[in-house]
Amino acid sequence: MNARIVFDLDGTLIDSAPDICGIANAALATVDAAPITLEDTHSFIGEGIGVFVQKMRAARGLPDHLQEPLLADLVARYDDAVSLTVPYPNVPAALTSLSRTYTLGICTNKLHRPATKVLRHLRLDAFFDTVWGGDNPLGRKPDPAPLRAAFDALGGDGPCLYVGDSEIDAETATRAGVPFLLFTKGYRKRPLDEIAHMASFDDFADLPALVDTILTPVPLSGVPS
């Protein structure tokens, strides 16, 4: 089947918040600001690193003129922020199963180079035929352009699915006109019933069967010949 599945990354396939919290606090230390918590980090992730820094500054009452220096500091540290990041349980097995039947890609607001580096570090990179980061020229989610481009890069004209963990991902899928599957144990900020989704799951062990149910056509029966 020529079906295509694109995934978000942070909070969907990987729990990267501990590493992001670490580099954020290293940056804050350079301006003598108090550290943020892991809970803060979860709430700031999702709209790209620039918005992350804006939210981090707001939480610590830091002035606008520190936006660019703090952003530059985080970007400089981001490539190596992999030591505490782990895949969610059963992600490698689910990707192994899905890749036998479907073509897979990534569309994330994480910068492209850190995204590819953490995928390589976790030995997940071979599963994906395309990776679109938040610094791509088409914009970042919830703009649907990079998601559409990711599907286009996978080729073919079969059905598409987007898998993510947040309201940003849900809005992106809606605007792109593709079905959305919601992983419930990521970094979403809103209740489950306030996020538009075709189906939800809390364990990647359940994802291959869920995808097959959605993407496998049901044979017609009782149709006169």
N, C-alpha and C positions, 0 to 999 in steps of 0.2 A: 504494500500500500504506500502511495506517495504522500503520506500525511506528514506534517511538520509540527514539531513542538518546540516552543521557545520558552526559556526559563528566565525569571529574575535570578539574582545571585545572592546578595546579602539578605539574610532573614528567610531565604527560600531554600537554597541548596546548602548554604554555609552559615554558621554562626560566627560572624566576624567581629561582633561588638566588643569583645575583650581587647582585641588588637587595636581597634579604632579608638576605644577609650584610652588605651595606653599612649598612642601618639597624640591624641588630643590633649591629654594632661601634660605630656612633655612640651607641647607648644605653649600651653597656658603657663607653665613654669617659667618660660622665657620672659613673660611680662608680669611675673609675680602675682598671678591670679590663682585662686583656689581651684582645686581639681573638680571635674565633674564625676558623677557616679555612673555605674554601668546602666542603671535605670535611665538616667539622663541620656546616655548614648543611644539606647534603644529608641527613645522618643525623638532624637534628632536625625536618625538615619532615614533615608528614603528619597530625598529630593536633590541629591547631589552634594558634593563636598562644599560648594560655596554656601548653600543654604545651611548645611551642618555648622559651618563656622559662624554664620549669622545667629543661629539659635544658641550656639555655645557662648557667643559674646553677650547675647541678651540675658542668658542665665547668670552670667558673672558681671553684668553691668559694665562691659567694656566698650569703649567708644568706637565710632565708625572707622577712625583712621587706623585701627588695628586689624581691620578686616583683611587687607592684602598681606601684611606680614604674617599673620596667623595662618592664612590660607597657604602661602608659600611654604611655611614651616611644615604644615601637614602634608602637602604634596611631596615635599622632599623626603619625608619619613614613610610615605604610604607604600612604596614598592616593597619594603622589607617587613611590613606589618602582617606577617603570616604565622608567627610561631605559636600563637594562641588560638588561631582559627581552625575550626573543625567542620567537617560535613555533618549535617543532621543525621541521626540514625537511619540506616538503610538506604541512604542516598546512592552510594556506589552500586549496590545491587540493583536498585530501581533503574539507574541509568544504563547499566549493562543490559537489563531486560528490554528496556524501551528502544535502545539503539539497534537491536536486532531487527526491528520492524519499522521504526520511524527515523526521520532525520531530525537532529537536535541542534538548537542554537541558544545563545544567551542574549538578552537585552536588559541591561542594568544601568542605573545611574552612577555606579562606581566608575572611576576613571578606567580607561581601557587597559593601560599597562598594569596597574595593580590588579585588575580583574584577571588578566591572562597570567600574571605571576602567581597569584594564589591558586588558580586552577591547576597550574603546572606543579606547584608545591604539593598540592593535595592529590595529584595524579588523576585529576578529573578532566584535563584538557582534551584528551583524545576522544571524548564522547561528543564534542561540539564542533560542528562544521563552520560556525560563524560566531563571533563575539562582538556585540555592539556596546560600547561604553558611553557614559554620560557626556564625554567630551567629543562625541562624533559631530560632524558638521550639520546634521539635521536637527539637532536639539536634544533635549532630554525628556523623559517621561514626566508628566502625563501626555506630552505631545506624542501622538501615535506614529509619527514619521519613522523614528528608529525601529519601532517594533515591526512596522510594515516592511522596512528595509531588511530586517533580519529574516523575515519569512521569504522575501524575494531572493535573498542570498542563498537560502537553502534550496531554491529551485523548485520546479514543478508547479502544479496547480491543484494539488490535493488539499484536503481539509487542514485547518490550522487550529492549534490550541496554545494559549498562553498560561503559564503557571507562575504564580507569585504569592506574596504573603501580605499585601497591604492594599489600602484604599487607592494609593497612587497606581499600583499595578492594575487594579480593577477598572479605574477610570481610563487608563491607557488602552486596555483591551476593549472596553466599550466604544471608545472613540475610533479604534482600529476596526471595529466590527467583527471581532473574533471571540469565541467562547473563552471563559476565564475559569481556571481551577484555583482555589484558594487553599494554601497551606496555613493551618490555623495556629501553628506554634512559632511563628516568626515575629516580626516587629510591628504588626498592625497597631494603630492607635484607636480604632473604632470597634464597637461590638460587631460580632459576626453578622448579625441580621441587618446591619447598616451598610454592608459592603456587597455590591452586586457580584454574584458568581453563579456559574452553572452547577458546580458541586464543590464540596470542601473535603479535606482529608487532614488527619493529624499524624499520620505515619506513612513514610515513603514506601513501606512495604505494600501498602494498599494502592499505590499510584498506578502501576502497570495494568492491573485489572480494571481500575476506574477508567483509564484512558482507552483501553480496548473496548469497554462497554460503550463509550461515547463515539469512538471512531470506526467501530466495526459495523457495517451495514447489517440490518436485520433482514433476513431473506423474506421475500414476499410469499404468502401462502394463500391458497384458495383463489388464485387469479385464473380466470378461464383462459384456456389456450386457444 
